[in-house]
Amino acid sequence: MSENKSSKQWILPLLIIPLLLLLFTAYLVLNYANGRPIFSLPFASEEVTDSKVTSSKNSEIEQRLKLANAEIKKLRAKTTDQAELIQAKEQEVVRLIAERDRLKNTPATPATTGTDKSASKKTADVTDVYAEMTPKDAANIFNELSPTEVVSIIKEIDAEQQAAIMAKMDPKKAAALTQLLAVQ
């Protein structure tokens, strides 16, 4: 029995102590691998940190969601405003097209007021002055005026006088004058 007792005494140091050391080492390695502090309770601290992380993530997500919803509301309001503006512009375009068509279809009626009569009398007087000038002098003056001004004067002069004046004028001015006379 003493032999039996002595063999049992050696089991403790030979098997149990190395087994305990192995388990302790495995515990430390696993804690380190999981990112937990080495000497902490295995599950209690994870729950606390997980709940803190989860609640902070939730509050962050809620905050971002609120910001996104506010931005969506702003964009919807802006879109509505722009749609109303586009609709108003479309109505204005339709109105302007109708006005243009109405003006195209309306015959131009010359207004015969007292100012028009006096203006045509003044033009006739100026025309008489240029009709009395030599074609060279009239051409020199007409070269200095715009073709639209010259048309109202020269159209009242007889054709021979017109030809003589235009022959003495600058060719470019005479060409522009001819185009305007052809239109009228």
Buried (B, 14 or more C-beta within 10 A) or exposed (E): EEEEEEEEEEEEEEEEEEEEEEEEEEEEEEBEEEEBEEEEEEEEEBEEEEEEEEEEEEEEEEEEEEEEEEEEEEEEEEEEEEEEEEEEEEEEEEEEEEEEEEEEEEEEEEEEEEEEEEEEEEBEEEBEEBBEBEBEEBBBBBBEEEBEEBBBBBBBBEEEBBEBBBEBBBEEBBEBBBEBBEEE
